[in-house]
Amino acid sequence: MGIPLCCEKPSDRAASSFYQQSRSRKDLLTFVQSQAFFSSGMSSDINVNLLGVGTEPMEIIENTMKAHKVSSGKKSLPKKLTFEDFLVIRKLGEGGFGKVFLVQRKDTEKLYAMKILKKSKLDHVYHRMHTISERQILQNVNSPFVVKLHCAFQNSKNLYLVLEYLSGGSLFELLSKQKSLLEDSVRFYAAEITLALEDLHSRNIVYRDLKPENILVDLNGHIKLTDFGLSKQGVISGTKAYTTCGTAEYLAPEMLLGKGHDHAVDWWSLGCILYQMLVGALPHSSSTGNKHKLFEKIRNNPVEIPDFISKEGQIFLKGLLEIDPNKRLKDITQIKQHQFFAGIDWDKVREKQLDPPKYEHLIKAPENPEASEDSELNSTLLVGSKSESPNLFAGFTYYNSFSNLSDINDF
């Protein structure tokens, strides 16, 4: 994790007090490296020659700051952003607690996806916990297959998550037009989603909402997962989560039974998505929209795999869509070594060196914000944006500290 951006510049008193306790230049170097002026994005690789013989503590600190072009008289911190720093272009999507908009930062003209959550709708303690958890996951998971969080801030009415904008849409949009995909295309998407889940599970996170709508596609055709509002942190081996949540058609049988679930639910959902991409329909559905009947099918009816899918594909789907989670294919090593992925170079997958499937109607050119600005929408969303924020969501505000100096200056 990067160094926090909320520290203060070291004071003369702090440096002198430390120096009185230890006159070791090595210790002083450690002290200098730990201080807040590195939160502005500078490298902590300080030239030890700055610690010259006979140099006093504050001279060392001042010399170091000068070497990195940081003023000792004032903080050099990223600008604290507010909603007014962005121009809303259009709505990208909507959920139960808020909406996602395409926005442009006014000073840099860069495009981002802004998720706005209404505090008034997060009235239950569990809703607030899930919201804080989503922000923490986005901050802590540094994966090429998870959408990047640039910053988070709030006011009295709303919470704001500023995320990278992926202009290729989602797998949901692709499937709504393409219906079904070639098996090679499915294999590509399955491989990238598998690495996304591996990165989450390695941090003891259960995603719990894997579905085509939450699988975004970038301009080059690679995928990233988004929306971690239902994800559960801290699910280590041998422990379970108990909240029933997710999207009905992708829920695993054990979650519907309410007896506890773990990372295996994500592999079930992956099986549902792969089945949907290959067949053009969900493995379980209800023509009448009756969820009770749908859940009964999920709990009790084994999925029938069509014969037109390759033998390796059939075996892989059966393993993922096994009703009993104890028998389900869920070990990451076994999944990556499965015959369905024969010939896949996982290092190349992680480095995004494999050529994505080409679907021209999915990959969109970057938009022209000036041509699509929604002034009425901007006016509506600005209402209440200057109010002071209550301490209801302490710790929500965040600025990306994984970036280099130029990125931090951008945010």
N, C-alpha and C positions, 0 to 999 in steps of 0.2 A: 504494500500500500504506500502511496506517496505521502510526503510530509504534509500535514494539515496547513491550510491557508489562513488560519485564524490566530496564529501566534503573534506576539508583539516583538518589536525590535529589542535586542538585549540592552539593558540599562547599564550605566557605569557602575551602579551599586551591585548589580548581579555579577558583572565581570570581576570587580574588585573583590567581592566576597568569595567568588570561586577561586581567584588567584591566591587569596590568603590561605585557602585550604590546601591548594596544590600548586606548586610553582613549576610543575612539569609542563614543558611546552607541548608534549604529546597530548596531555590531558586538556590543555587549553585549546588545542586544535579540535579535539572532540567537542569541547564546549561550543566553539565557534560554529562548527559544522551543524550543530543541533539547533541553532537559533533561527529566528523567524525570517531573516532575509533570504534564506534558502527556499522559503515557501513561495517566493515570487518566481520560482522556476529555475533558479540557478543550479548548476552542478555542485554537489558536495565534495567534488574532487579539488580541494584547495591546494595550491602550491605551498609545500611546507617551507620553502625559502622565505615566505612572508614572515615566518616566525623567527626573525633575526635576533642575534645576540644583543641583549640590552634593550630590547623593545618592550615597552610597558603593555599591560593587558589591553587597554582601550586603544592603543596605537595599533596593536595587532588586528583588533576587530575593525578599526577604521580602515586600515590598509587593505584588509580582505574585502570589505564592502566597496572600496574604491576600485579594486581590481575587477570586481564584478559589476561596476557601474550602478551601485545602489547607494542612495543618499542616506547618511546617518541621521539627518535631521527630520525625516518623515518616513512613514511606512511606504514600502513599494509593494502594494498588494493589488490583486486584480480588481477591476471595477465591480462593485456589487450591482448586479443587474436587477431590473424590475420589469414588469410587463410592458411598461412604456418604451423600453428599449427595442421592442419588436413590432413588426408590422404583420398583421394576420392576413394571410392570403385566402385560405379556404379551409373548410372542415375536411379532415381525412377519415374520421371515424368517431364512434360514440359508444360508451359503455354505461353501466348502471350508475356510476359515481361521477362521471365526467366525460370530457370530449378531447379529441386529439386534433390539432390544427397544424397546417403547414404555415410556418412563419418565416419572416426574414429579419435578421438582425439589422437595424437601421444603419449602424456605422460601418459594418463590414460587408453588408449586402449578402451574407451567406444564408443559406436555407437550412432550417431545422424543423423537426417535428416537436411540437409543444403539447404535452399532456396536461390538461387543466382539470383538477379535481375540486369539486365544491365541498368545502368543509361542513356545510349544513347537512350534506348527505352522509357524512362519515360520523354519524351520531352514536354508533355503537363502539364500544372499546375494541372489539375484534376488527372492525373496519379500520380503525386508526392504527391498530397493530399491523395489519396487512399492508397499509399504506407506507408506514415507516419501514417495514420489512422490504417492500419493493424498492424503495430508495436505497437501502443498504445493499441489496443484491446488485442493483445496477452499478453502484459505486465499487463494490468489491470483486465482482466477477470480470476479469479481464480476459475475454475470449474473442477470437475472430468471428465467432458465430453467435454472439450476443450483442444486441444493439448497445451503442455507446451512450452513456450519460455525460453531457457536458456540464450541466449545472442544475441546481434545484433551489427555488426560493418560494416565498409565500407572502400573502397579505391577509387581511382580516377575513376575506371571503374564500380565497382559493389557495390551492397548492399548485406549483408549477414544476414540471419536469421537462427540461430542454434536452432533447435526444437527437442523435444523428438522423437525418432524413434519407430514407432509401427510396429512390424514385421508381424502382421496378414493380411496386405494388406488393401483392401477397400471393401465396399459393392458392388462396381462396379465389382470387380474381382469375388466376390461371385456370383452375379447375372449372370455374363457372363458364369459361369459353371453350376450353379444350376437352372437358368431360373426363377423358382418360389419357394417360401418357404411355409412351414406350417404356419398356422395362429398363433400358439403359438410362433413360432420364430419371426414372424412379430410383434407380440405384445411386445415381449421383446425389439426388436430394436426400436420400436415406443416409448416405455416408456423412454428409455435412450435418444433418440433424443429430446423428449418432455422436459426433464429436461435441456438438453443443450440449447434449445431455451428459456426456462424459465430464465435461468441464463443470457443469452444475453439480452433478452427483459427487464429484471429487471434493466439493466444498460442502457436502452434506445438505444440499438443497434439492427438494422435490419440486419439480416445476408445476405439475397438477393442472395445467391448462394448455396442453399441446394440441393445437388444431390448426387448420390451414390459415385461418384469419391471423394467427399470431406468428406465422412464418413469413417474414418479409424478404424481399428480393432486392439486391442492389443493382446498380446500373450495369454491372458486368454479368449478372445472373447468379451470383452466390447468395446464400440465405443467411438470415440472422433472426434469432428469436426475440420477441418483444412481449411486453405486458406480463409482469411478475407479481401482479396484485393478489394472486391466489397461491403463490409459491410458499413453501414451508422451509424455514432454515433449521439447522440443528438436528436433522434426522440422521443420526449416526447408525452404523451397523448394529442390528439387534433391537433398535427402537422403532416406534411407529408414530404416525400422526393419525388424528381421528376426525378431523373436520371433513364433512362431505361437501365437495365443491368442484367446480369445473363445468364443462359443457356436456349436456346430457348424452349425446351420441358417442362421446369419446371417454366416458367414465368407465373405469375398470370395475369388474364384478366385486372385488373385495371392498372397494370404497362404498358401493351401494349396500353392502352388508353391515357397514358401520362397526366392524370389529378391528379396525386399525389397518393402516396401509403404509407402504414405504416407497422406495424408488421404482419398484416394479410397476406402479401405475403408469409411469411415463412410457415404459416400453410397450404396455398395452395400447396406449394412445398412439404411439408410433405405428404399431401394427394396424390400427384403424385407418391412419392416414395413408399408409402404403397400399392397403386394400382399396381405399377410395381412389388413389391415383391410378392403380392398375385396372380396376374394374369399372370405375365411373359411378360407383354407388357405395354407400356406407355398409359395413358388415352387419349392423343392426339398425333398424329404423321402424317407425310406426306410421303407416299411411294415414291414420286418423289423428296423429299428433298426441296420442295418449301416452304420457310418460310412464305411467304405471306398467303398461304392457311392454313398452320399450325396455324398462329396467328389468322386467321379468325375463325378457329374451336375453339380455346381457348376462344376467346371473346364471341362466340355466341352459341356453342353447349354444352348442359348439358352432363355430363359424365354418361354413362350407366354402372351400377354396376352389374356384373354377379351374378346369383342366387346361385352359389356354395359357395360364401362367406357367412359367418354366418350373421344372421339378425342384430346383434350388429355391425358387421364389415361393413355391407352395410350402416347402418345409420351413422356410424362414417365417412366413406368415403364421403357420400353425404354432410355431414356438412362441412368437410374440403374443398371439391371441389365445393362449392357453388360459382357461378359466381359473385354474388353481395357481395362485401366485407362486407357490413353492415349486411348481413344475415349469413355470414360465421361463422363457429364454430372457435372462436379465443380467447375466455376467458379461461385463464389457469386453473381456478378452474373448469369450466364446462368440459374442456378437461380431466383433471385428474379424475373427478368423472363420466366420461362417462361409460356406460355399457360395452363398448369394453374393458375397463381396469378393469372390475369387478374382485375383488380378488387380485389386484396388491397392494402390500405394498410399497408406494412411498419412505418411509424412507429406506427400504432395497434396492430399486433401486438406490437411491443416494449413499448408502454405498457400492454398487456393491456386494451385498450379494445374489443376484439371480443368478442361474446357467445359463450361456449363452448357446445358441444353439451350438451343436457340429458339425463342418464341418471340417474334417481333412485336406481337400485340401486347406482350407483358412489359417489355423494357421500354420505358418512357424517357424521352429527352428531358433534360432539366427545364423547369418551367420559367417563364418570364414573369416575375412577381408584379412588375408595374402594370402588366396587361390584365392581371386578375385580382388586383387588390379589392377587398370587400370593405369599403369604408363604413357601411352600416354595422357590419360585424365587429369592426374595430371599436366603434363607438359603444356598442353594447357591452363588450368585454372589458372596456376601460372603466366602467362604473364600479366604484368602490376599490379600484386598484391602488389608490394612494393611502388607504386607511392603515393604521397601525395593526400589526398582527398580534393576536393573543399568544400565550405560551403553550397552546394546546398541542402543538407539533414541534416541541423543542428538539433540536438536532436535525431537522429536515433540510435546512439550507446546506448547500454543498457546491463547491467549485472543483472541477476536474484537476487533480494533482498528478495524474499519470502523464500529462502532456509535457512537452518541452516548453521553453520560454515563449516561443512565438504563439503556441496554442494557448498558453495561459494569458498572454496579452490579449488574445482574441476573446477569452472569457475571463 
